[in-house]
């Protein structure tokens, strides 16, 4: 989550998305909790309701700075399961590269279903999409395009595997992720899936 996408770190886009979703949930009377982790849980804010809770989320989350460390998804999911006994929407905002690199994420999210409603949210990098769909003029550009196409194909395979295991998936450009996630949340509420 330290990589830059459209001028901001993935973590900053994820934080903005988290707060947007929290605001939508709190406005609808839902309890909202947030955890931030890498190899360990750094911040755990238990689920609560109300406007005062949004202020607490902002105060606790905005000072956090990401580090370049591998995430312990199984540890984070285990923590959530211990803390949250009732059915809940569990949203993990992260990056998904391919099935191999993200195997622990896949295992952790599928562990949540069907008791919880797991939701994997990833920030697509429009630059990778652009590279994959740009006609090339030389060998170097062809290699770059091939890598971008392979990366997109691997992400799609990982998403398909998640969906097959009952995990909701949203992959959208960083500048559209907040709006699309809130829309999906509202759809889930309207269908009584929560």
Buried (B, 14 or more C-beta within 10 A) or exposed (E): BEEEBEEBBBBBBBBBBBBBBBBBBBEEEBBBBBBBBBEEBEEBBEBBEEEEBBEBBEEBBEEEEBEEEEBBBEBBBBBBBEBBEEEBBBBBBBBBEBBEEBEBBBEBBBBBBEBBBBBBBBBBBBEBBEBBEEEEEEEEEEEBBEEBBEBBEBBEEBBEBBEEBBBBBBBBBBBEBBEBBBEBBEEBBEEEEB
